[in-house]
Amino acid sequence: MPRTAISTPQAPAAIGPYSQAIRADGYLFCSGQLGLDPATGELVAGGVAAQAEQSLRNLGAVLGTAGLAFGDVVKTTIFLADIADFATVNAVYGRFVTDPPPARSTVAVAALPKGGRVEIEAIARFGA
């Protein structure tokens, strides 16, 4: 199966040489989403909880463009600029995922693009 790029204006445009998502071999590989407002390309106000919410909305828009939803996600990775934000982001994340929740890794990183506090990426499966 060829690689097919997925793109939607309902999520922020890529800020580098990458696709919002790639469909390949029955899976959708979603690039990490920051808490950026798709209209302005700027981080949303309100701290890490608001950024996590926007990140997940952006991810949902990419999934939806591919005909998928959070129930089709099999793996996520959450990148945090500060591991102290884990509980806050986890609470927001829990409102978006369905049972059984996907496998997940959460890691603290030195920094995120644009000064973001959280970035979330996902892998989803077609026909789940």
C-alpha positions as CSV (number, residue, x, y, z in Angstrom):
1,M,0.0,0.0,0.0
2,P,1.4,3.4,-0.9
3,R,1.9,6.2,1.7
4,T,-0.8,8.8,1.6
5,A,-0.6,12.2,3.3
6,I,-3.6,13.3,5.3
7,S,-4.1,17.0,5.9
8,T,-6.8,19.2,7.3
9,P,-7.2,23.0,7.9
10,Q,-9.0,22.1,11.1
11,A,-5.6,21.3,12.6
12,P,-2.5,23.6,12.5
13,A,-0.4,23.4,9.3
14,A,2.9,21.6,9.7
15,I,5.6,23.9,10.9
16,G,8.3,21.9,9.2
17,P,8.9,19.3,6.4
18,Y,6.4,16.7,7.6
19,S,2.7,15.7,7.1
20,Q,0.0,16.0,9.7
21,A,-0.5,12.2,9.2
22,I,0.5,9.4,6.9
23,R,-1.8,6.5,6.0
24,A,0.2,3.3,5.3
25,D,-0.6,-0.4,5.5
26,G,-3.9,-0.1,7.4
27,Y,-2.6,2.4,9.9
28,L,-2.6,6.2,10.3
29,F,0.6,7.6,11.8
30,C,-0.3,11.1,13.2
31,S,2.4,13.6,13.8
32,G,2.6,15.3,17.2
33,Q,0.1,18.0,17.8
34,L,0.8,21.0,20.0
35,G,-1.9,23.1,21.6
36,L,-1.9,25.5,18.6
37,D,-5.0,27.3,17.4
38,P,-5.4,26.1,13.8
39,A,-6.5,29.6,12.7
40,T,-3.6,31.6,14.2
41,G,-0.9,29.0,14.5
42,E,-0.2,30.3,18.1
43,L,-0.4,28.4,21.4
44,V,-3.8,28.7,23.1
45,A,-4.0,30.7,26.3
46,G,-4.7,29.0,29.6
47,G,-1.7,26.9,30.4
48,V,-1.0,23.2,30.0
49,A,-4.6,22.0,30.5
50,A,-5.8,24.3,27.6
51,Q,-2.9,23.3,25.5
52,A,-3.6,19.6,26.1
53,E,-7.2,20.1,25.2
54,Q,-6.3,21.9,22.0
55,S,-3.7,19.3,21.1
56,L,-6.3,16.5,21.4
57,R,-8.8,18.5,19.4
58,N,-6.2,19.0,16.7
59,L,-5.4,15.3,16.8
60,G,-9.2,14.5,16.6
61,A,-9.5,16.7,13.5
62,V,-6.7,14.8,11.7
63,L,-8.2,11.5,12.7
64,G,-11.6,12.6,11.5
65,T,-10.3,13.7,8.2
66,A,-9.0,10.2,7.7
67,G,-12.4,8.8,8.7
68,L,-11.2,7.7,12.1
69,A,-11.9,8.6,15.7
70,F,-10.2,8.2,19.1
71,G,-11.7,4.7,19.4
72,D,-9.4,3.7,16.5
73,V,-6.2,4.9,18.2
74,V,-4.0,2.0,19.3
75,K,-0.9,4.0,20.6
76,T,-0.2,7.5,21.8
77,T,2.9,9.3,22.9
78,I,2.7,12.4,25.1
79,F,5.7,14.7,25.3
80,L,5.7,17.1,28.3
81,A,8.0,20.1,28.8
82,D,7.6,19.5,32.6
83,I,6.8,16.1,34.1
84,A,5.1,17.9,36.9
85,D,2.2,18.5,34.4
86,F,1.6,14.8,34.1
87,A,-1.6,14.6,36.3
88,T,-3.1,17.7,34.6
89,V,-2.5,16.4,31.1
90,N,-3.6,12.9,32.1
91,A,-7.0,14.2,33.3
92,V,-7.6,16.0,30.0
93,Y,-6.4,13.0,28.0
94,G,-8.8,10.7,29.9
95,R,-11.8,12.7,28.6
96,F,-10.8,12.0,24.9
97,V,-9.8,8.3,24.8
98,T,-12.3,5.4,24.8
99,D,-12.2,2.0,26.6
100,P,-10.0,0.2,26.3
101,P,-7.6,3.1,26.3
102,P,-4.7,2.9,23.8
103,A,-1.2,1.9,24.8
104,R,0.7,5.0,25.7
105,S,4.1,6.4,26.6
106,T,4.6,9.7,28.4
107,V,8.0,11.4,28.4
108,A,9.5,14.6,29.6
109,V,11.6,16.5,27.1
110,A,13.9,19.5,27.3
111,A,11.7,21.7,25.2
112,L,8.9,21.6,22.6
113,P,8.4,23.8,19.5
114,K,7.0,27.3,20.0
115,G,7.4,26.9,23.8
116,G,4.6,24.4,24.0
117,R,4.0,22.5,27.2
118,V,2.6,19.4,25.7
119,E,2.6,17.5,22.4
120,I,0.6,14.4,21.6
121,E,1.1,12.0,18.7
122,A,-0.9,8.9,17.8
123,I,-1.1,5.7,15.7
124,A,-4.6,4.6,14.7
125,R,-5.8,1.5,12.8
126,F,-8.3,1.4,10.0
127,G,-11.0,-1.3,10.4
128,A,-10.6,-1.5,14.2
